[in-house]
Amino acid sequence: MSSAAGAWDRLVDRRNPNRGDARREALLQAFDELLRERSLEEINVAEISRRAGVTRSAFYFYFESKALAVMALMQDLYDAAGDANELLVKAEGDSAERIRTAITMLFDSVDTSPHTYRALLEARSSSATVRKMWDAGRADFAGVIAGMIETERAAGRASEGPDAASVAAVLLDLNDHALERHSLGSGPPREQHIDALAFIWLRTIYGAGVERRESTA
């Protein structure tokens, strides 16, 4: 288990997480199956426990609520976001390709389990704890992106502009909104959505002349 995965699990699990725990895995699998059939609001803890073949108290042994259990199911999305950030922060190679690849990774993670992402949207709107966790994670990612922008500006590769932290926060807001619309089946087709986001990220950070600068580098 990566250190990031361990930190995420400690946020959502009541107990010291152990991914080899058969009861925990059975609960998450049962929850995932139910979310493919119905919305988060329509599912109750008793159903999850019954399908997993464990007692209702076993669910609460691991998770404070079904909203927090959704966050446990979102581990792959969290990992994908971390990998995308790492790719951006390395700032190696062609900027346009790097940014597009990072955004594509996020869309891929949602497409792998759109039902789970839709459950996350429900949990985030109904649970103050989930919103707080989500905002904390977003703040961490925004800080990393802001640091990358500042480094690129100092090296003369990125354009000067507004406060880097504010720029990073707004760009992540765009990503969140795009992923939400995509998971709900609205907005532009997937590739057009990725193209537009990548264009906005690239021009915002590196300026309108980035394509020309990189083609002559």
C-alpha positions, -999 to 999 in steps of 0.1 A, spaced: 0 0 0 14 35 -9 18 61 18 -10 82 0 -33 52 1 -26 46 38 -33 83 46 -66 81 27 -77 49 44 -70 64 79 -93 93 70 -123 71 61 -119 40 82 -127 38 119 -100 12 125 -64 9 115 -71 0 78 -61 -34 65 -71 -40 29 -67 -77 34 -96 -77 59 -122 -100 43 -151 -84 61 -141 -49 50 -136 -60 14 -169 -78 14 -187 -47 26 -171 -25 0 -178 -50 -28 -215 -52 -17 -217 -14 -15 -202 -11 -50 -227 -36 -64 -257 -18 -48 -245 15 -62 -246 1 -97 -283 -6 -91 -295 24 -71 -285 58 -58 -267 63 -25 -299 78 -9 -319 47 -18 -294 23 -1 -292 17 36 -266 1 58 -287 -29 66 -288 -38 29 -250 -34 25 -244 -56 55 -269 -82 44 -254 -85 9 -219 -87 24 -230 -115 47 -220 -96 79 -239 -80 107 -250 -43 106 -226 -36 135 -197 -49 114 -203 -20 90 -200 5 118 -169 -13 130 -152 1 99 -172 31 87 -189 59 105 -216 62 78 -223 51 42 -211 85 31 -177 77 45 -178 43 30 -182 60 -4 -149 78 3 -133 44 8 -146 33 -26 -130 64 -41 -95 53 -34 -88 48 -72 -99 83 -80 -77 97 -52 -48 77 -65 -54 89 -101 -55 125 -89 -22 120 -70 -6 104 -101 -19 133 -123 -5 159 -99 29 141 -98 30 141 -136 23 178 -137 48 187 -109 76 169 -127 73 195 -155 92 173 -179 87 170 -216 61 188 -238 37 209 -216 6 203 -238 11 165 -238 18 164 -201 -13 184 -192 -36 165 -215 -23 132 -202 -29 143 -166 -65 153 -174 -72 121 -193 -61 101 -163 -89 118 -143 -115 111 -169 -103 75 -171 -107 71 -133 -143 83 -135 -151 62 -165 -139 31 -146 -167 35 -120 -191 63 -129 -216 50 -104 -191 55 -76 -184 90 -86 -221 98 -87 -224 84 -52 -195 107 -42 -214 137 -55 -244 127 -34 -222 121 -3 -205 154 -7 -238 173 -9 -253 155 21 -224 150 45 -205 178 62 -177 154 70 -173 143 34 -173 179 22 -146 187 48 -125 158 37 -129 166 0 -120 203 6 -89 193 26 -78 170 -2 -85 196 -28 -64 221 -8 -35 197 -8 -36 192 -45 -40 229 -52 -9 236 -31 11 212 -52 -1 227 -85 5 262 -72 41 252 -63 46 239 -99 32 271 -114 56 292 -92 86 270 -102 77 273 -139 73 310 -136 107 314 -119 123 293 -146 108 316 -173 87 288 -188 53 299 -175 37 333 -179 34 357 -151 -1 362 -139 -24 362 -109 -15 346 -76 -5 310 -83 -26 295 -55 -57 312 -68 -49 300 -104 -45 265 -91 -77 265 -72 -97 278 -102 -82 252 -125 -91 224 -101 -126 238 -99 -129 235 -136 -117 199 -134 -142 191 -107 -171 206 -127 -161 188 -159 -158 154 -141 -192 160 -125 -209 167 -158 -191 138 -175 -202 113 -148 -238 125 -152 -237 122 -189 -239 159 -198 -215 184 -213 -194 179 -244 -183 145 -257 -154 131 -236 -125 139 -260 -138 174 -267 -141 180 -229 -105 169 -224 -94 190 -253 -111 221 -239 -97 216 -204 -62 209 -216 -63 241 -237 -75 262 -208 -48 247 -184 -21 252 -210 -29 288 -219 -36 298 -183 -2 285 -170 21 290 -200 5 317 -221 -7 319 -257 28 314 -272 35 280 -256 30 260 -287 54 281 -307 80 282 -279 80 244 -275 81 237 -312 113 258 -315 129 244 -283 
